[in-house]
């Protein structure tokens, strides 16, 4: 709980910093991500991102946390390409595998999200987005035993563009 | 384009601000990364999995023979989380169990085919749900055999009967009622306000030299309520004496027989020891004294009934009540003119009869609409007995009839414990619910089948049994056959004129063996 609270506090801090930055402006050293490959690392995921167009990017991402594994993809729409603060929104879909003490099985998650990527320099970025995700999981032994819900998810990480 | 970018920027600002506010207001609803969010659902799934951790076993496995190569298994489903049931079989007591089939969830029946006649098979059933299998039922054995046409097999073994040990009724015509000088008044039918058939009577003021004695066998020591029954009248005595012998002595109750017409009148509660007691009614009174019936009822309602096992050898019983069509063959082949089919008493009683009563009746008889498939009615016990002999069969004992109707699980009705208005032909306001106001063709109530596949054991016609009627169920452990003698024969099952309560499979009834009524028929066993 302590760790989670600290994460939340950090999210709040970063959010506030970037909202303030957005309003008060900053020097521009970003480049359009079109044609560039980026690697993202965050908690608890890693990803490979590619700028398909100045406004559009695609990403493969995988996440793993204590017996739950996800693999999926995202499509981004960049509202402010080429700026230090790239605001974006998008859709994602993931497959899930899990194997815990009492149950094992698979599932799917579909998400929409909005957030930003802040270029600290030409290559290094801070990444933050938030959005709801509809998650559906089922047990492999009892396929009729399913659980589904919509959860709000924050993604927080660092990106490196080549 | 500039305008569009402005809209995008404003939109995304709104999303960010909303998200920031959201993160302050609902911080605990947020998850860092997809796996963390998915864990919520996985935990829910894990909780739901507990539903499958315990799996109840099926019980009450029953096996019936359908043919020389086919048997039917039935059991009680005690679980609500099974995926199905696994049926296992072995040959002979030293065989090894192997799975022979499965059925789905909530299915409690399985037919096993391709069996060898005369081979003894053992069966057991377990439930499964993917997590694990339950422990199996106790095993049951069966030996497939050829079933005579139109009959079903009831396997050998114990079944439980409900012995009424708390209520004893002795009617004036029962052997336990000894008449010392009263006049006899007997009728074939229950009539008026008299109990059962007949009564004794005496004019009063004769010094008590005439009396009627009810010898009652008290089944268990305890307190009993004592009742008397009479048909009241203005010429009756207002002080008819009943002398009750109880554990502490005697008590004389003076009954006012000018009142309390046709009902049980309580004389009081007394303690009786197990064994025989007497209630004596004398004619030492101020008017006519009626001696009709007395009753002892255990004052403790929980002790009225006792469940006792009865063992019956296997037997075959008719799937349907004997029909007019079948009975016609008996008539056409000289059934009423050949004494070999009749008991000595029956042949003497038959005299010039050549067919059942109502045989040509357009409602009940052979010529009625559906006549051939209607159950034969208007047959006395003698005629039913003669038909059974002609067919190479016999009438069922009361215990056989009851096992055929109730199986081994003490079910209330042949089909189970719940009453359904359209499962049998009963007294249902002129057939509005079951389709028939009088007798119905046999075998039309599919849902009303008994465990062993008999039809119409409830309703349609009451069925003669071979037993004489006794006040209590004829409890003898092995193949009970009822009292050695009597005046009434057992009738079971109720008829189209019976209420739902009277159609219960454990309700006992009786009638004079010479009676020929539209509500009475029979089926046979062998």
Interface residues (C-beta under 8 A of the other chain):
Chain A: X4 X5 X7 X8 X11 X12 X15 X16 X18 X19 X22 X42 X43 X44 X45 X63 X64 X65 X66 X68 X69 X70 X72 X79 X80 X87 X88 X89 X94 X96 X98 X100 X101 X102 X103 X105 X107 X109 X111 X114 X115 X116 X130 X133 X135 X136 X137 X138 X139 X141 X142 X145 X146 X147 X148 X149 X151 X152 X153 X154 X155 X156
Chain B: X5 X8 X9 X11 X12 X13 X15 X16 X17 X19 X20 X22 X23 X24 X26 X27 X29 X30 X31 X32 X33 X34 X35 X36 X37 X38 X39 X40 X41 X42 X44 X45 X46 X48 X49 X50 X51 X52 X129 X130 X131
